[in-house]
Amino acid sequence: MEPWSSLAAEAPAELLRALADPIRRRLLERLVSGPSSAGELARRLGLPRVNISHHLGVLAAAGLVELRQRQAVVQPEALTRLRRYFDMALTAAAITLPGPGQPVAITTHR
């Protein structure tokens, strides 16, 4: 079995989609250091509170944060899933890619 086939089954697609937006990545980076309100995050990032609330909702729907009593809190289990996915991806890449200085074979499909 190809390493990538099992990797695709483990891909946390909803987490990756949520992190595709740079504002949401910045929010998550801020929240890793501790809970924060939408208002605090809006002030720190210089963005309208309504935008921050929207992005926090997307992060919450993906399971990356939990919204409790006006505070956004990072969900460690979601970060663990992301870490596991990237560890698997890096391992698969190390197995399938040539070493440093080795040519990469490029194939085209017609």
Backbone as JSON, one array per atom type, in Angstrom:
{
  "sequence": "MEPWSSLAAEAPAELLRALADPIRRRLLERLVSGPSSAGELARRLGLPRVNISHHLGVLAAAGLVELRQRQAVVQPEALTRLRRYFDMALTAAAITLPGPGQPVAITTHR",
  "N": [[0.84, -1.18, 0.0], [0.49, 2.22, -0.79], [2.15, 4.9, 0.94], [0.78, 7.34, 0.88], [-1.91, 6.71, 0.52], [-2.98, 5.81, 2.96], [-2.51, 8.1, 4.34], [-4.21, 9.97, 3.16], [-6.65, 9.06, 4.08], [-6.48, 9.77, 6.73], [-6.43, 12.5, 6.69], [-7.16, 15.57, 8.09], [-9.4, 17.21, 6.87], [-11.3, 19.28, 7.39], [-9.98, 20.75, 9.33], [-7.72, 21.63, 7.97], [-8.9, 23.19, 5.96], [-9.99, 25.23, 7.52], [-7.68, 26.43, 8.4], [-6.67, 27.51, 6.12], [-7.01, 30.17, 5.71], [-5.26, 33.19, 6.23], [-5.88, 34.99, 8.32], [-7.24, 33.4, 10.17], [-5.19, 31.65, 10.85], [-3.49, 33.43, 12.16], [-5.12, 34.13, 14.32], [-5.3, 31.65, 15.64], [-2.61, 31.29, 16.33], [-2.35, 33.36, 18.21], [-4.16, 32.48, 20.15], [-3.02, 30.16, 21.12], [-1.36, 30.89, 23.15], [-3.1, 31.43, 25.17], [-6.55, 31.83, 26.36], [-8.8, 34.17, 24.8], [-10.88, 37.04, 24.16], [-13.16, 37.94, 21.48], [-13.16, 40.68, 21.11], [-10.69, 41.47, 22.29], [-8.92, 40.12, 20.58], [-9.55, 41.38, 18.17], [-8.63, 43.98, 18.67], [-5.87, 43.47, 19.03], [-5.15, 42.47, 16.52], [-5.95, 44.44, 14.85], [-8.35, 44.45, 13.4], [-11.84, 44.49, 12.4], [-14.26, 43.66, 14.89], [-16.45, 42.09, 14.14], [-15.46, 40.66, 11.95], [-13.5, 39.12, 13.21], [-15.13, 37.61, 14.91], [-16.53, 36.09, 13.01], [-14.41, 34.55, 11.88], [-13.55, 33.18, 14.16], [-15.8, 31.62, 14.55], [-15.62, 29.9, 12.34], [-13.24, 28.55, 12.98], [-14.11, 27.34, 15.33], [-16.18, 25.69, 14.35], [-14.65, 23.87, 12.96], [-13.49, 22.61, 15.02], [-11.15, 23.5, 16.14], [-11.03, 25.55, 18.01], [-12.77, 26.35, 21.05], [-15.63, 28.09, 22.0], [-16.23, 29.72, 24.87], [-18.03, 31.31, 27.34], [-17.67, 33.97, 26.24], [-15.01, 33.77, 25.53], [-12.41, 32.55, 23.48], [-10.96, 29.41, 23.17], [-8.22, 27.32, 22.6], [-8.39, 24.03, 21.24], [-6.73, 21.34, 22.31], [-6.82, 18.68, 21.34], [-7.46, 18.88, 18.65], [-5.2, 20.14, 17.65], [-3.4, 18.11, 18.1], [-4.35, 16.2, 16.27], [-3.74, 17.56, 13.88], [-0.96, 17.67, 14.07], [-0.33, 14.95, 14.0], [-1.19, 14.34, 11.4], [0.59, 15.95, 9.85], [3.04, 14.85, 10.66], [2.76, 12.29, 9.57], [2.61, 12.98, 6.87], [5.13, 14.11, 6.41], [6.75, 11.9, 6.95], [5.9, 10.15, 4.93], [6.7, 11.65, 2.72], [9.46, 11.63, 3.06], [9.96, 8.98, 2.56], [9.16, 8.66, -0.09], [10.34, 10.65, -1.63], [13.34, 11.6, -3.39], [16.69, 11.69, -2.04], [18.72, 14.47, -0.77], [20.19, 16.35, -3.38], [19.63, 14.47, -5.29], [18.07, 13.71, -8.41], [14.73, 14.67, -9.2], [12.11, 12.82, -10.43], [9.92, 13.7, -12.95], [6.68, 13.24, -13.95], [4.25, 13.24, -16.53], [0.77, 13.34, -17.18], [-1.29, 12.3, -19.76]],
  "CA": [[0.0, 0.0, 0.0], [1.22, 3.49, -0.84], [2.02, 5.68, 2.17], [-0.18, 8.44, 0.75], [-3.3, 6.27, 0.59], [-3.4, 5.85, 4.36], [-2.44, 9.5, 4.74], [-5.43, 10.64, 2.71], [-7.74, 8.66, 4.97], [-6.3, 10.45, 8.01], [-6.37, 13.95, 6.48], [-8.18, 16.35, 8.8], [-9.74, 18.21, 5.86], [-11.96, 20.46, 7.95], [-8.97, 21.55, 10.03], [-6.87, 22.28, 6.96], [-9.69, 24.26, 5.32], [-10.1, 26.35, 8.47], [-6.37, 27.09, 8.49], [-6.27, 28.04, 4.81], [-7.1, 31.64, 5.76], [-4.19, 33.75, 7.07], [-6.41, 35.6, 9.55], [-7.52, 32.32, 11.12], [-3.9, 31.17, 11.37], [-3.02, 34.43, 13.13], [-5.95, 33.97, 15.51], [-4.89, 30.43, 16.34], [-1.3, 31.58, 16.93], [-2.6, 34.17, 19.42], [-4.89, 31.71, 21.15], [-2.18, 29.12, 21.69], [-0.77, 31.4, 24.4], [-4.14, 31.52, 26.19], [-7.87, 32.27, 25.91], [-8.96, 35.6, 24.51], [-12.2, 37.39, 23.62], [-13.15, 38.47, 20.11], [-12.77, 42.09, 21.2], [-9.24, 41.54, 22.51], [-8.25, 39.69, 19.35], [-9.75, 42.44, 17.18], [-7.69, 45.07, 19.0], [-4.49, 43.02, 18.78], [-4.9, 42.27, 15.08], [-6.36, 45.63, 14.11], [-9.43, 44.08, 12.49], [-13.17, 44.66, 12.99], [-14.7, 42.56, 15.77], [-17.36, 41.21, 13.39], [-14.61, 39.75, 11.16], [-12.88, 38.18, 14.15], [-16.18, 36.68, 15.34], [-16.76, 35.16, 11.9], [-13.28, 33.62, 11.77], [-13.6, 32.31, 15.34], [-16.86, 30.66, 14.28], [-15.08, 28.89, 11.42], [-12.3, 27.74, 13.76], [-14.9, 26.53, 16.26], [-16.87, 24.65, 13.57], [-13.64, 22.87, 12.6], [-13.03, 21.96, 16.24], [-9.84, 24.02, 16.56], [-11.23, 26.34, 19.22], [-14.08, 26.28, 21.69], [-16.06, 29.4, 22.46], [-16.86, 29.6, 26.18], [-18.19, 32.55, 28.11], [-17.04, 35.08, 25.5], [-13.58, 33.52, 25.35], [-12.03, 31.49, 22.54], [-9.94, 28.56, 23.78], [-7.69, 26.31, 21.67], [-8.67, 22.64, 21.55], [-5.48, 20.59, 22.1], [-7.04, 17.45, 20.56], [-7.41, 19.24, 17.23], [-3.79, 20.37, 17.31], [-2.78, 16.79, 18.07], [-4.71, 15.61, 14.98], [-2.94, 18.23, 12.85], [0.44, 17.23, 14.22], [-0.27, 13.57, 13.52], [-1.29, 14.4, 9.95], [1.84, 16.47, 9.27], [4.08, 13.85, 10.9], [2.57, 11.24, 8.56], [2.95, 13.55, 5.56], [6.59, 14.25, 6.33], [7.31, 10.56, 6.87], [5.62, 9.66, 3.58], [7.55, 12.4, 1.79], [10.83, 11.14, 3.22], [10.03, 7.65, 1.96], [8.92, 8.68, -1.53], [11.15, 11.64, -2.33], [14.77, 11.3, -3.43], [17.5, 12.4, -1.06], [19.31, 15.74, -1.21], [21.09, 16.26, -4.52], [19.16, 13.46, -6.23], [17.07, 14.28, -9.32], [13.32, 14.34, -8.99], [11.48, 12.39, -11.68], [8.65, 14.39, -13.2], [5.87, 12.52, -14.93], [3.06, 13.97, -16.98], [-0.35, 12.48, -17.57], [-1.97, 12.8, -20.97]],
  "C": [[0.88, 1.24, 0.0], [1.07, 4.25, 0.46], [0.95, 6.76, 2.07], [-1.61, 7.98, 0.84], [-3.8, 6.26, 2.02], [-3.39, 7.28, 4.87], [-3.71, 10.23, 4.35], [-6.61, 10.29, 3.61], [-7.67, 9.39, 6.31], [-6.38, 11.97, 7.9], [-7.5, 14.66, 7.21], [-8.63, 17.51, 7.92], [-10.39, 19.46, 6.44], [-10.98, 21.35, 8.71], [-8.1, 22.3, 9.04], [-7.61, 23.4, 6.24], [-9.78, 25.47, 6.24], [-8.79, 27.12, 8.54], [-5.88, 27.66, 7.17], [-6.27, 29.57, 4.8], [-6.04, 32.21, 6.69], [-4.69, 34.42, 8.35], [-6.68, 34.52, 10.6], [-6.23, 31.73, 11.68], [-3.36, 32.14, 12.42], [-3.82, 34.33, 14.43], [-5.51, 32.76, 16.32], [-3.54, 30.63, 17.01], [-1.46, 32.38, 18.22], [-3.22, 33.33, 20.53], [-4.08, 30.59, 21.77], [-1.58, 29.59, 23.02], [-1.82, 31.59, 25.5], [-5.45, 32.03, 25.62], [-7.92, 33.77, 25.69], [-10.37, 35.83, 23.97], [-12.05, 37.91, 22.19], [-12.71, 39.93, 20.12], [-11.28, 42.27, 21.39], [-8.48, 41.18, 21.24], [-8.38, 40.75, 18.26], [-8.79, 43.59, 17.42], [-6.25, 44.67, 18.66], [-4.17, 42.92, 17.29], [-5.3, 43.47, 14.24], [-7.44, 45.36, 13.08], [-10.78, 44.3, 13.17], [-13.59, 43.42, 13.78], [-15.59, 41.58, 15.02], [-16.56, 40.22, 12.53], [-13.99, 38.68, 12.05], [-13.91, 37.15, 14.6], [-16.48, 35.65, 14.26], [-15.65, 34.11, 11.84], [-13.22, 32.68, 12.98], [-14.68, 31.25, 15.17], [-16.4, 29.55, 13.35], [-14.11, 27.97, 12.16], [-13.04, 26.83, 14.74], [-15.62, 25.4, 15.53], [-15.91, 23.53, 13.17], [-13.11, 22.14, 13.83], [-11.68, 22.45, 16.74], [-9.92, 24.86, 17.82], [-12.61, 26.05, 19.78], [-14.4, 27.68, 22.19], [-16.81, 29.21, 23.77], [-16.87, 30.94, 26.88], [-17.41, 33.71, 27.52], [-15.53, 34.94, 25.33], [-13.39, 32.39, 24.33], [-10.86, 30.74, 23.16], [-9.51, 27.51, 22.76], [-8.03, 24.91, 22.17], [-7.43, 21.79, 21.27], [-5.65, 19.33, 21.25], [-6.95, 17.74, 19.06], [-5.97, 19.49, 16.79], [-3.03, 19.06, 17.25], [-3.1, 16.09, 16.75], [-3.9, 16.23, 13.84], [-1.5, 17.75, 12.89], [0.61, 15.82, 13.67], [-0.3, 13.54, 11.99], [0.03, 14.86, 9.33], [3.01, 15.53, 9.52], [3.99, 12.74, 9.86], [2.98, 11.74, 7.18], [4.45, 13.65, 5.38], [7.27, 12.89, 6.23], [7.1, 9.99, 5.47], [6.5, 10.36, 2.55], [8.99, 11.91, 1.87], [11.01, 9.78, 2.56], [9.97, 7.75, 0.44], [9.78, 9.68, -2.3], [12.62, 11.23, -2.35], [15.52, 12.13, -2.38], [18.06, 13.7, -1.62], [20.28, 15.51, -2.37], [20.68, 15.23, -5.56], [18.1, 14.09, -7.14], [15.67, 13.8, -8.98], [12.73, 13.98, -10.35], [10.13, 13.09, -11.8], [7.91, 13.61, -14.27], [4.68, 13.39, -15.3], [2.01, 12.96, -17.39], [-1.03, 13.11, -18.76], [-3.31, 12.18, -21.1]]
}
